[in-house]
Structures are given as structure tokens and as C-alpha cells.
Amino acid sequence: MIAKIARRVATVTLLSLLSLLSARPATAQVPSTLGHAAWLAGCWVAKRGSATIEEQWMAPAGGAMLGMGRTIREGRLDDYELMLIRALAGRVDYEAHPMMQPTAVFTATVVSDTLLQFENPRHDFPRLIAYERRGRDSLVARIAAGPAPGDKQVLFPYRRVACAGTPVTPPGR
């Protein structure tokens, strides 16, 4: 009789444990490659008052995407930043090199066909950098104090534009 009760208790305990484990939300795996980030490649422009904010991203190659951004205000360079998104050691990082500031590295928490999100909880501001795709030719970039809905944030609504510049013709053609 005692053995039967012990088996029943063990079975109920095991079923309860399995039930608890299956009730937990699945943790999304962050891809360790840049295939899902390719939609960011190209040139993007946002307007904010008298400022024009531009970002240009190269397509993924060699496990990296290179980006650069600048803000033009009243015809003058007001700010610039060099950026690098790279897959390295099983994760994806966003490395920011802002004008006259130290480099900061943010680790991906989401890499998908519609959202790239990177976080660094030890950075002052921002602690979160995100790019959310809104259709083929628009996205909203967001920098925030953190991932919570009430955290301070700044939004940059970008639209895709043709990349400026004169095509280079190789010599002798």
C-alpha cells in the first residue's frame, strides 16, 4: 500500500513539474547571423525640425554590416556616428562610434525580419537601440533608457531613399 501511494505521489509530482515547465513562455533564440537584418541595408532619411538625419547601411557581408549616420542642421554637420553590426562568437552586436564619445557595444535581444533590438544595461543612455521595419520603405529607429514601455525614448521615423553619390567609372572606360 505504501509503495502504491509513493508511486502515485511521484507521478503527481512529475506531472505537476511537467505542467509548470510547459507553461513557461518559450525564450526566443536570437540568430547568430545577419540574414534577418538584410532589410536594413540602404539609405534612410528622417526630418526633425531644421535637421536632416541620414543613415546608410551596407548589406551583410563577412558577418558584418557597416553603417554611418549624420545630422545636418542649417547646412552644417551637427553630428555623426559610425556603426557596425556583426555576428561574432555566437551572438550579434551593435557597435556605436558616436562623434567625440567613447565606443559602446550593445548585444542583440531580437533579430528578425521586422525588428532589430540591441541592449546594453551598463550604458548611460541609450541602453536600448532598435530598428523596427514598417513596410518596405520605412522604419522607426528608437533609442531608449530601457525596454520597459515607460522608459525615456527618442523615435526616428525614417523613410528609404536612393543613396546619393556619383557612380564611380573605372579608368579606361
C-alpha positions in Angstrom: 0.0 0.0 0.0 2.8 2.4 0.9 4.6 1.7 -2.4 1.4 2.4 -4.3 0.9 5.8 -2.6 4.6 6.6 -3.1 4.2 5.9 -6.9 1.1 8.0 -7.1 2.8 10.9 -5.3 5.8 10.6 -7.6 3.5 10.6 -10.7 1.5 13.6 -9.5 4.8 15.5 -8.7 6.2 14.6 -12.1 3.1 15.7 -13.9 2.9 18.9 -11.9 6.6 19.7 -12.8 6.0 19.0 -16.5 2.9 21.2 -16.4 4.9 24.1 -14.9 7.7 23.7 -17.4 5.3 23.7 -20.3 3.5 26.8 -19.0 6.6 28.9 -19.2 6.9 31.1 -22.3 9.4 29.9 -24.8 12.6 32.0 -24.9 13.2 33.3 -28.4 16.5 32.4 -29.8 18.5 35.3 -31.2 20.0 34.3 -34.6 23.8 34.5 -34.6 23.9 35.5 -38.3 22.8 38.7 -40.1 20.5 37.1 -42.7 17.4 38.5 -41.0 19.0 42.0 -40.8 19.5 42.5 -44.5 16.3 44.6 -44.8 18.2 47.4 -43.0 20.7 47.8 -45.9 20.3 51.0 -47.9 19.8 54.7 -47.3 17.4 56.2 -44.8 16.3 59.8 -44.1 14.4 61.4 -41.2 13.5 65.1 -40.6 13.3 66.6 -37.2 12.7 70.4 -37.2 15.5 72.0 -39.2 17.6 68.8 -39.0 18.0 66.1 -41.6 19.2 62.8 -40.2 20.6 60.3 -42.6 21.7 56.7 -42.1 23.3 54.4 -44.7 23.9 50.7 -44.1 25.9 48.3 -46.3 24.4 44.8 -47.0 25.6 41.9 -44.8 28.9 40.5 -45.9 31.7 38.7 -44.0 29.4 38.5 -40.9 29.1 42.3 -40.7 27.0 45.4 -41.7 28.7 48.7 -41.7 26.6 51.9 -41.2 27.2 55.6 -41.0 24.9 58.4 -39.9 25.0 62.1 -39.9 22.8 65.0 -38.9 22.8 68.2 -41.0 21.3 71.3 -39.4 21.2 74.6 -41.2 23.6 73.3 -43.9 26.3 72.2 -41.4 27.3 68.8 -40.0 25.9 68.8 -36.5 26.6 65.1 -35.5 27.8 61.9 -37.0 28.2 58.3 -36.0 29.8 55.2 -37.4 28.1 51.9 -36.7 28.9 48.2 -37.0 26.5 45.3 -36.7 28.4 42.0 -36.6 27.9 38.3 -35.8 30.7 37.2 -33.6 31.1 34.3 -31.1 27.5 33.1 -31.5 25.8 36.5 -30.9 25.0 39.7 -32.8 26.4 43.0 -31.6 25.8 46.6 -32.5 28.9 48.7 -32.1 28.4 52.5 -32.0 31.1 55.1 -32.6 29.4 58.4 -31.9 31.1 61.8 -32.6 33.5 62.6 -29.8 32.2 59.9 -27.5 33.5 56.5 -26.5 32.6 53.4 -28.4 29.6 51.5 -26.9 28.6 47.9 -27.7 25.0 46.6 -27.5 24.1 42.9 -27.7 21.1 41.8 -29.8 18.0 40.7 -28.0 15.9 40.4 -31.2 17.0 39.9 -34.8 14.0 39.3 -37.1 12.7 40.3 -40.5 10.9 43.3 -38.9 12.9 44.1 -35.7 16.5 44.5 -34.7 16.9 45.3 -31.0 20.1 45.7 -29.0 20.7 46.3 -25.3 23.5 47.4 -23.0 22.2 47.8 -19.4 25.5 49.2 -18.3 25.5 52.1 -20.8 24.2 55.5 -19.6 21.9 56.5 -22.5 20.7 54.8 -24.5 20.6 51.3 -23.1 18.4 50.1 -26.0 18.8 50.7 -29.7 16.1 49.3 -32.0 15.1 49.4 -35.7 11.5 48.4 -36.5 10.6 47.9 -40.1 7.3 49.5 -41.1 6.7 48.2 -44.6 9.2 48.1 -47.5 10.3 51.7 -47.4 10.0 52.9 -43.8 11.3 52.1 -40.4 11.3 53.6 -36.9 14.6 53.7 -35.1 14.4 54.0 -31.3 16.9 54.8 -28.6 15.6 54.3 -25.1 16.7 54.2 -21.4 15.5 50.6 -21.4 13.0 48.1 -22.7 10.1 49.0 -20.4 7.2 50.9 -22.1 7.5 53.9 -19.8 11.3 54.3 -20.2 12.5 57.6 -21.8 12.9 57.2 -25.5 13.6 59.1 -28.7 12.0 57.9 -32.0 13.4 58.5 -35.5 10.9 57.8 -38.3 13.0 57.0 -41.4 12.0 56.6 -45.0 14.1 54.8 -47.6 15.7 57.0 -50.2 18.0 56.4 -53.1 21.6 56.5 -51.9 23.3 59.8 -53.0 26.6 60.0 -54.8 28.1 59.8 -58.2 28.8 56.4 -59.6 32.5 55.7 -60.0 33.6 54.8 -63.5 36.7 52.8 -63.6 39.6 54.3 -65.5 39.8 53.5 -69.2 36.1 53.1 -69.9 
